[in-house]
């Protein structure tokens, strides 16, 4: 893929996603077993599938993201996670479903932009054990930062966005994001399997490297990326925007967090 084509697709997708209607699914959570087939020590056998936007898959994936990512770590919650109400959790699931739909769903019969959301399920039980996203975005060479928030441009004039995004200071890159693993199975190789598959997808799209963002204080994720997957530091962004869940309201809010941009050659 050429940089010009990827950037053109990015701009087209940006405006389409701004104007398009994205359904927010408010269905109740489908009950699934919390048990996981397999021994307590062996790495679970994963069946990695690609996300498709049917009602059941979307809600299952969004529910997993909320429980295993947003509410699955004290790092992501401001306050006591136990204080989050059922209603607040439901709203978080709806918001996560919207985000998954806007980033990874197919539009007009084909993907407007290279993106894929991978879901790792237990090969025997079919329970979701982990997820990861891989997508095309832009990299600001001057600031050495990943442009991941296209919402920042949603109210801009077409001429302004086109001028900024077609600047030679930007290049199209492939980015890994939205990695989450079921709490009770962390440290058993699931994240490694998912990231390896995401890297294979990036290579399939003809990228020769893959990027990601990770907060400086997220030592568990950094250990995976830097020690096991051999990602290298590309840049450090001080006081970058990061999202947290406000426990008393269940709302997502922005906070400042020192963040690393990591890169791996494929």
Secondary structure, 3 states (H helix, E strand, C coil): CCHHHHHHHHHHHHHHHHHCCCCCCCCCCCCCCCCCCCCCCCCCCEEEEECCCCHHHHHHHHHHHHHHHHCCCHHHEECCHHHCCHHHHHHHHHHHHHHHHHHHCCECCECCCCEEEEEEEECCCCCEEEEEEEEEEEEECCCCEEECCHHHHCCCCHHHHHHHHCCCCEEEEEEEEEEEECHHHCCCCHHHHHHHHHHHHHHHCCCCEEEEEEECCCHHHHHHHHHHCCCEEEEEEEEEEEEEEECCCCEEEEEEEEEEEEEEEC
